[in-house]
Amino acid sequence: MGGSFALRVAWRYIFSRKSTNAINIISGITMLGITIGSAALIIVLSAFNGFGSLVIGLYGAFYPDITITPAQGKVFNANPDMMEDLGNIPGVLYISQTLEENAMLAYNEQEHIATIKGVDSIYSLVTAVDDSVFAGEYVLRFEHFGKEVDCAILGSGVAATLNVALGLDYPAVRIFMPRRGSRAGLDPRNAFIQQSVQPVGAFRVQADFDGKYVITGLSFVRQLLEYDQNEVSALEIQMDPSASVHKTITSMQNLLGDDFVIKDRAQQNEFLYKVMRNERWVVFLILTFILIIATFNMIGSISMLVIDKRKDISTLRAMGATNGMIRNIFFIQGVLQTLVSIGVGFSFAALLCWIQIRFGVVTIPGSGSFVVSAYPIDMHLMDFFNVGLTILIIGSIASWFPAHLASKEVWMFRAGEGHAKAGDRKVQ
């Protein structure tokens, strides 16, 4: 009964007219500050989510769900038994064998150091590089006039540096690779293997990849590096979306032992994920600190409300209200103010985010060469929960102090005495 009564009185106090207009102004400013702060937090976090999803999507086009690499050395032997055992692990859909090494490329008069990545036919099912081809086509081997021609798909940065013309009718790209375990002797040319590959496509994923990688057939790179048939530098795995990556990695580690390093997508891009996570937390803490300053104005507004309602408090005491009931009225009033402000702020933020998602009103300056022209937005339900809980805790703490003082009879007596003396001076 007491809680229901305190709630009704607190609700009336939020919207009731006060005897001093300054109390209304301070109360309104406090609620406006919480509203703007909560909306700003949601909007900024949603923008971070949007950019995070965009970057992860770009990197996800090149990185698989899981990679298996040797703990020591560059390559390992992916024998058929290993491939069969890995394929039988629940959740594994596709396993692609890849082999990569740095090499020097030459095309006409241009030269460039790049990473040659040999992939098998499964690679297009494990990553989305084939969908990132914007010029030419994704072909690893092509029959031309009855002859098998090894083809390559170049990153857009590599293609631009070499000024490559794509297609079978244009010159091939020459690849120079140090000969494995050989001695140059008197003729340095014997220390290198030279092969040619036909550029037929160009992909665009992200600048770090576009200026570094050239994708070609696995058998071609094995021949170029003079590696055995089963030697690879990595196994790249596509998971069933419904399967647990963590459980799958545990099963693989138990199967393969400590001689192999197994990483999920986040671990493959550990630095990138860490930077995005830290930036997000820094922004959240900065905006939360600003919000704390705005929220603690509530101490002043509730304190002034307590003074304004001292006659009501005296009446309630005469009717038998306890100190706890008086405290609950003003504490609940502060919490309700906070909740109303959070609700309005969240509604406003959700509306603005929806408008940005739907119409892309706010554009990125100088985004002509960027993958998106407007700021990406991605709202997460957990952001609303975390922000709402944080603000509610801050508002509750700010409400407790004046509410606790309001329940003290001595404090109320001194406040009333001060107002009485001021009234006496005015009469005189």
Secondary structure, DSSP 8 states (H G I E B T S, - for coil): -HHHHHHHHHHHHHHS--SSHHHHHHHHHHHHHHHHHHHHHHHHHHHHHHHHHHHHHHHHTTS-SEEEEESSSS-EE--HHHHHHHHTSTTEEEEEEEEEEEEEEEETTEEEEEEEEEE-TTHHHHSSTGGGEEEE---SEEEETTEEEEEEEEEHHHHHHHT---STTS--EEEEEE-TT---TT-GGGGEEEEEEEEEEEE-S-HHHHTTEEEEEHHHHHHHHT--TTEESEEEEEE-TTS-HHHHHHHHHHHHGGGEEEEEHHHHTHHHHHHHHHHHHHHHHHHHHHHHHHHTHHHHHHHHHHHHTHHHHHHHHHTT--HHHHHHHHHHHHHHHHHHHHHHHHHHHHHHHHHHHHH--SB-TT-TTSS-SB------HHHHHHHHHHHHHHHHHHHHHHHHHHT-HHHHHHHHHHHHHHHHHHH-
